């Protein structure tokens, strides 16, 4: 069975939050879809709420504190990403944007990403195509075709829950297929020596 990693970034502010709930359902569906393709996904969740102060410190100083550095490294090394944000003022939250502002410029290049969002009404669903998709396009990520929006009404009633479940499963299946057909992600060490010590001596 192939071994791959999936990082889930959740920008929910409350505890518990519907954003985290959607993130958990998406990751569970992705794990199941990947298993059906012969891929075992190891999931790591990054709660941006816990990194809010570290993000501000990084923006002000240019140096990420250790917990934030671990989260950024995990995203860069992941084989796939699920990114979920609440919608505020017709766009992603400032906390969500701050995290991707400090992520390395090549960290998401060619990486499969599933985008999702939560909001009070279905009117906010347009933010997925007008705000999130352009953001990840700029970062050169491979965003799967199906994005998932969950309004408050989607969490109640059998009919709406079934519709949401269908979108979750379709998006998760697309993400799992993108992860399965790629080689494992690799991260180059910028400080690694490309020339041996002996070659350096000979050249000098």
Steps between C-alpha positions, in 0.01 A plus 500: 500500500634844413573733790411866457445802728207739514503830688170665596510876566200625697451873562202476732502746788258347749519172687323296383465650153308400190822564304683230694198271471506535121877450495466176698228367271704580192813335636309188606346474153841549337653225714221264397524590131878461503477159668281384213784594264764317701633808678535537877471865596659632818309811605635800691266784599628857529270719711583859407320628809784354709760673282346848484759669723787315328375617162496863613849466648625352173345779295666759725842339544542276195580199720241227571475366857554125527131391497431707188819377334388140554161575345655671196744212453216248525302676225803518273582130550139378462379303200163673515327786680149579618451870576183615678411855602198685631378772264517854636396803291471291182851354526730272701590601853804713577646215708472264202665751264780575747600133511531473125675838488791358701510164321794457263426620147559153350352296786173421320628483142346191339342386828138371496276725710134472598347835595197537725323766700222562749262793534166611630312479168549340160558846348856485634579192292613722211810585704642158418531589132556875539753494786639158594549350154697804370716493816603140448535556127754771577684255728504252206312232690292238318154580636252216452188588296248458781509749785279461807297770673294434810245757611327490837196330343720220362556363848130439562234289334548171320474640148760777540731266692481252213587769246797613706615141544487451124719806436745389768532153350543628145770750599679245718502249216654757264769583755580135567542431128736796459710381795506138379630579153792711623836401644551582870576864568865589557646806667848620415724619783620850401806451723596159363845480341491410133878463487707269718770634734766327289371671183507835675864443602597392150334806352683730739 
